[in-house]
Amino acid sequence: MYFSRCVFRHLMFLIVFAKLSYIGLILMQSIFWPFRRKWNSRVWLYSCTDNVYGEKNIIDKLSNTEGIYMKETTDERPLIQFITHPKAVEAAFVDGVCQRNPGETKWNIVFLVKSAQKNSDRRDSIRSTWGSIKIFDDVIFQVVFILGKSADNVENMRLKMEASKYGDILLCDVEDSSKFVPEKVLAGMQWSSNFLPENWIYASIDDDIVINPSSFVDYFDQLIGKFTNTKGKVCFDDLPMACFYNYQSADPPSRNENSKWYMSPEKFPGDFWPVYCRGGMYTTSSKMVKDLFKKSRRTAHLYLDDVWITGFMRRKLNKGDYNIVAPPMSVLTEEETYKDHNIEDLLVKHLWGNVENIEVHVPSKLRDVWNAFEPKIKDKMQCTT
């Protein structure tokens, strides 16, 4: 009899314990569910929208990223020194423009334009066309020109005067030549890591690209809509890299030893580069820029800045290719991009000003393209200079 009572008490205890444990698990799940992490093939994926990356295996796509560029270097790359800052743009991050606070708009973007000291006419053309826009369709636009220093002190003085006049130049302590384009891009990323607010978009762009503001903003409104959660919060940190010019999914490295683009199999054995954006123009979030710049300081140098940054470094963020997207008309072949297209369909227009064996007067061509865009966008240009 005593034995039966003991068994009964133990059973009751186990039943009560099981019920309390179940209730505890339910409570814990309800508390921590919004902060859960998804585990996909050994990679943690975070998302405030909970449906950004899906549940697919992303590790099996990384087989072509072997080589020195996916490894961490022993020494950390030193920071780049700035000679002048884009003071007007830095002020706009805090105070806004045209009596509009950055927190009152839909979203905001800064364009980091890779330029050269000799291209002052291109910079002036940008300032008087798409770069003149300060607010378009409730979005703040800001433009920063990235340049290196010259061996000619007179040229450096002239550029400092231009920087003082416009407040939109980031002058870096690197040589102003095509050889140092990767360092210019890193300089823009370093500056953005220090100054760009969390809810701003970062764009890297060449000085022979023209923006179609209407199509561009419409596309980004749609993209941001996909990264807005059920509470109406825009998940800026989760925004992917968008390749406007242009998306490369199967670009092979050159194995021709006589080519200036030669890549040895020892450095990179893959048949194709990682998916990447060509450097004409791409965008991403403020957070990704900071993460990429951090990775850059321990990534072996590669002369192909677009492959290096948007391919290898992006892959080192451990999200496979779920953090890169192809906007409309960004997957055209090389031949197709040379053809004329309906101007209203374009998000950006490449003018081929930096291509060997192609003679283009970029400033005049830029104004021609802008004149074609302008009649369709005047109603949404809320503030210009």
N, C-alpha and C positions, 0 to 999 in steps of 0.2 A: 504494500500500500504506500509506504513511504517512498519506495523506488519510483512508483507510478507518478506520485506527485512531483518528484524531482524532474522526471522526464517532461511532464506537462509544463512545469515552470520554465525549463530550458527552451522548450519549443515556443512558448509564448514570448520569451525574451528574444529569440531569433526572429520571430515574425515581426515584433515591434521594431527591432533593430533594422530589419530589411525595409520596412515601410519608411522609417525615418531617413535611412540612407537614400531611398528613392526620392523622397521629398527634397532632401538636401541637394541631390544631383540636379533636379529640375530647377531649383532656385539658383544654383551655381550657373547652370546653362543660360538662364534668363538674364543673369547679371553680366556674364562675360561673352555672350553670343555676339554682340556688336563688335567685339574686339578680337574675334577669332582669327586664326591664321589658317590658310589653306596649304596643305602639304602636297605638292605635286612632284613626284620623282626627285626627291631630295632637295627641292628648291622651295623656300618659303615665299609666298606671294601675298602681298598686303593690298587691300583695296577698300576704300571707304564706300564704294558702290557695290561691292560683293559679287559683281558679275563681269568684271573687266577682262580677266584673263582666261576664264573658263576652267575646265578640268583636264585639259589635254596634256600629254606628255611633252615637255619642252626640252628635255635633256637630249633626246635622240637627234635634235637638229644642230647640236653643237659640235659634231664630229669634225667640222672643217675649221675650227678655231684653235687647233693645235699650233704650237710654235711659240716664239719668244714673246709675242705681243699679248698673250693671255697670261703671262707670268708676271710676278711682282719683281721689280728691280730692287737691288739692295739699298741703293741711295735714292733719296727723294729729290726730284728735280727742283731747283731753286725757283723762287717766285720771280716774276717779271716786274721790273721797275717802270713806273709811269712817269713821264715827263710833264704831261698836261692831263687834266681830267675834263670830262664833258660836264662842266658845272651846271649848265642850264638843264640838262637831262636829269642829273642827280637831284636838282631842286624840284623838278616835276614829279619825281617819285614821291616826294613828301607833300608838296603843296598843290599838286595838280596843275592843270592848264586852263586858260580861258574861264577862270572862276569855277571850275569843276574839280571837285575832290576825286582822287582815284577810286575811293571807296563807293562813289555814287554811280559809277559806270557799270556796264555789263561785264567787261573785262578790259585789260590793257596790254599793250605790246611794245617792246623796244626792239628795233632792227639794228643789229651790229653789222655795219657795212665794211667789208674788207676793201680798202682803197690803197692808193699809192700817192706819193707826193706829186708826181707828174700829172695826176688825174684831177686837178682842181676844177677843170671844166665839167667833169662828170659830177663832182660833188655839188657844184653850183646848180647843175641841171636837176639833180635830185631834190635839192632844197626848194627849187621853184616849181616842182611837179608833185609827185606822190609824197615826197618828204616835207612838203609844205603843210600837210594835213596834221592837225593837232587833235581834233576829235572828229571821228567819222562813225555815224550810226551808233552813237553812245559808246564808242571805244576810243581810248586815248592812244595815239600813235606818237612814238618818240624814235629818233634816229641818232645813232652814234657812228662816226667814222673812225675806223681803226687804222693807224699808220705807224710805220717805223721811222727811225731817225735817219738822216742823210749824212754823208761824209762832208757835205758842203754846209758850212755854218750859216751862210746866207739863206739857203733853202730852209734850214731849221728855224731861223728867225722869222721868215715869211710864214711858215706854218704855225708858229706860235701866235702870230698876229691874227691869222685866220681862226685859230682856236679861241682867242680872246674875243673876237668879234661875234662868233656864232655860239660858242659854248657847247659844241657838239663833237669835239675831237678828242679821242683817246690816243695820245702820242706815247709810244712805247720805246723802251730802251733796247730795241732790236734793229737790225739792219733792214732798211726799206727795200727789199728785193723779193722776187718770187721764191727764192730759196727759203725765206723765213715766213712764208704764209702760215705754216702750222703754228709758229710762235705767236703770230698775230691773232689767230683764232683762240689760242690758249689765253692770250692777254684779255680778250673780250670775255672769255669764260671766267677768268680770275676776277676781273672787275665786276661782272655780274654776280659772282658768288658773294661779293662784299656789299653790293649796293642794290641789287634787284629785289624788290619786295616779293613775298611768297605768291601773291595772286596775279603776278604779271607773266606774260608769255615772252620767251626769248626767241629771237630769230637771228640766224647767221645768214648773210646774204652778200653776193658780189655787187660791185658798183656798175655792172652792166645788166642788171635785172630791173624790170619795171613791175610794180605791184598794181593789180586791178583791185582797188579797195572794196568794191561792192561784192564781187565774187569771193574774194579772200575772206571778208568778214562773214558772209553767208555760210561759207564752208566751216569756219571756226565756230560759229554759233551752233551748227549741227554737231560738230565734234564735241564741244563742251556739253551739249545736251545729253550726249551718251555717257558723260562722266559726271552727271548730276544725280545725287541719290534721292530717295523718296522724300526726304525732308527738305529738298530744294537746295542742298549745299553742293556747290561745285567742287569736285575733288581735283583741284589743280595739281596736287602732288602725283596723281595717277595719270595725268595726260601723257600720251605717247609722243614720240618724236614723229613729226610729219614731214615727209620728203617732197617739197614742192618742185625742186629741180635737182635731181629727180631720183626716183626709187630704183635701186639696183638689187635684184634678188639672185642673180647668177652671173656675176662678173668675174672672169678668170684672171689671175695675176699673170703678168708677162714673164715668160721663161726665156725670152730672147736676150742673151747676154750683151748684145749690142744696143739694146733699147735703154733709154734713160729711165724707164719705168721698171727695169728688171727687178725681179724678186727671186732670191735664191730659195730652193726647196728647204734648205737648212733653217732659214728664218721662218718660212711659212710653207709647210708641205701640202696644204689643201689645194684642191682643184679649183675652188671658187673662194673669193673673198666672203666674209660674213655679209649678210644683208646690210646694206648701208645707203645713206643719202649722198648723192653728189653734192659738192660744196656750193653750187649755185645759190640754193636757198633751202633751209630746213628750219623747223621750229621745234621747241620743246618747253617743258615747264621750268620754272625757276629752280625747283628742287633737283630735277635731273641735271641741270647745268652744274649745280654745286657738286652732285655725286660724280659726274663725269670729270670735273676738274680735279677732284680728289683722286680719282683713279689715274688721271694723266700724270700725276707726280711720281707714280711708281710703275709707269708703262714705258717700255723701250720705244725710242723715237722712230717714227715712220714718216717719210717724206710726203706720203699721200694723206693729207690732213683729214679728208673726208672719210676714207676707209679707216684711218687710225681712230678718229673720235666717234663717228656715228656707227662704225662697225665693231671694232675690237673693244673699245672702252664701254660702249653701250652693252655689248654682250657680257662684259665683266660685272654688270649690275645684276646678273643672275635672274633675268626674266626672259631668256630666250629671245624670240622675235615677236613677243606680244607687246613690246613697248616701242614698236615702229609701225607706221602706217603709210599707205600710198594714196595721197589725194588724187582727184580726177586729173587725167592727162599727165600724170607723173611717171607712167610706165611705158611711155612711147619709146620706140627705138631711136637710135642716133639719127637715122635718115628721116624719120617722121618728125623729129623735133625741129628740123630745118625748114619744114614746109610751113606755109602760111595757114593759120587756122582762124576760125571765126573769133574776132577780137573779144566778143562778149563771153565766150566760153572759157577764156583763159583766166586762171587765178594769178599767174605771173607770166611775164614775157621776157625771154632771154634774148639779148641783143648780139651775142657772140663777139663781144668786144675784147675778150681775153684769149681768143683762139688763134693759134698760128695759122698763117696763110689765108686768113679772112680779114679783109679790110672793111672796117665799119667805123663811121664817125659817131661814137656813142651819144654825145650830147644832143645832136640834132635828131638822131633816130629815137632817142628817149622821149624827146618832146613830141615827135610825130605820134608815137604810140600813146602817150599821155593825152594828146588832143583827141584821139579816137576813144579813149576811156571816158574822158571828162563829161560829155553830154549826158551820160547815163548815171553819173554819180553826184551831180551838183546838189540834188535835193537832200543828200545824206551827209554832205560836208558841213558839219556844224561849226567848225572853227579851223581857220588856216592862218598862215603867216604871210 
